[in-house]
Amino acid sequence: MILHAAEEFELLHPDGPEAARAFVRDPALALAKVRFLRGLKAEATGVLGELVVPVPVLGEVDLPFQSDLEPTADGARLIPRLLDHERAWVEVAGVARVQGHQMHFQFDFKAHLALPEAEGWGGAAFEKMVQAAANRTLSRVGQSLPAGMQAALAES
């Protein structure tokens, strides 16, 4: 099962363009207060950790991710690494562009979950229920990203 969520938002950096570019190029700083990340390890070349997604019926699912960080002229890009050897994992892609004090972020999450084969109409109904619930949860996770990054910005 593949689930998808995207989030796009803007934040203002109080200290100007250079500080804004430094912020978007430092995932350890920018993502430090995002509450749905666990085991975050970030450096200048990339970021890895687990996206914690509470899924009704299945409970809390930890989805590992790993993304390379590529600086760009006006910010940075996150390029997901495929972890298809995992039973459940997530691709985390993103683009951050800085224009003056304005930081524009676009994130894209694609979760890969392996579920047992659905048997009969009951199994298919269960699978649809889990998929709908997981999609809503993944969307809520993405929607909480701006607040976490705003909190990190306030402490930087």
N, C-alpha and C positions, 0 to 999 in steps of 0.2 A: 504494500500500500504506500502510495506517495501522497504527501500532504504539502500544500503550498501556502505561504503567507508572505506578504510584502508590506513594508512600512516606509513611508517617505515623510520627512519633517525637516524643519529648520530651527536652528538655535543661533543666538547672537553671542559672540565672544566679546567681553567688555574691554579686552586689551589689544584689539586690532588684528590686522591680517596675519602678521607673522606668528602671533600667539595662537590664532585660530588654526593656521596650517600645522603648527607644532602639535596642537591638541588632536586634530584628526589623524595625524601620523603616529600617534602614541596610543595604541589600543589598551595598554595597561592602565593608562590614565583615563581615557575616554570611557572604557567599559567597567571601571572599578566599582561603580555603584549600581550596576544592572543586576537586579535581584534574581533573575532566573538563570544566571550563569554559575556554574560550579567548577572548581579546579582550573580557573582561568590562568593560563600561562601566555604572556604576551611579550614580544620583543620587537625590535625594529623590522624584522623580516616576516613576521606572521603572528598568528594567534591560534591557540587551541584550548579546548576545554570541553565542558558538557553543557548542553542546553537542557534544563530541567523543565519537563512538560508534564503537568498533572493531567492525566487522561481518565475520565470517568470509567469505571469498571476495571481498567487495567492498573489504576493507581498512578504513582509518579514514575515517569519514564525518563531516564537519563540518556540523552542522545549526544554521543561524542561528535565533535566537529574539529576541523583543522582548516585554516585559511591562510594563504600567503598574503602579505601586505606589500603593495606596490605603490610607492610615492608617485604622484602625478604632478604636473606643473601647477595645478590649482588645488591640490589636496592629496587624496589617496584612494586606492581600490583594494577591496578584499576579494581574493580569488579562491573559491573553495577547492579543497583537495577531496578527491573521491575516496571514501572509506567503505567501499562496497564489500570489504571482507567482514564488516560488522553486521550483526543481526538487525540493529536499528541505529541510525545515524542521521545527521542533518548536514546539508550543504548550506554554508553561510556565505553569501556574496554581498558586496556592498560598494557604494561609491560615495565619497565625501568631497564636495566642492566648496571652496572658500571664495567669497567675493566680498571684499571689505571685511566688516565685522560679521557678516552673515555666513553661516555654515549650513550647507544643504546636504542632507543625508538620504540615501536610498538603500534600504536593506531588503534582501530577498532570502527567505528561508524555504528550503525544500527538504522535508523530513521523509526518510525512508524507513518504514516499519514492516517487519516480517510478521505476519499473522498466520496462525494455522489455517489450513484450507477450510472454507465454509462448507458445511454439509447440510443439505436440505434447506427448506425455506427458513427454518429457525436460525441456522448458522449464517445464512445470507442476511437476514434481518439484523442479527447481532453485529455483523461486520459493518453494515451501513450505519448502525447506531454508534459504534466505536469511531468510524470515520467522521461522522458529523460532529461528534463531541470533540474529537482530536483536532479537527479543523477549527472549531470555535476557540479551543484552548490555545492553539498555535497563533491564531490571530490576536488573542488577548496578550500573549507573550510579546508579539511584535509591537502592539500598541503601548506596552509599558516601557519600551526602549527609550523614548524621548525623556521621560521623567528620570530614569536612571542616569542618562548621559547629562541631563541638566544638573543633577545633584553632583556629579563628578566635576562638572564645569565650575560650579559654585565653590568647590573645595580646592580647585587648582590655583 
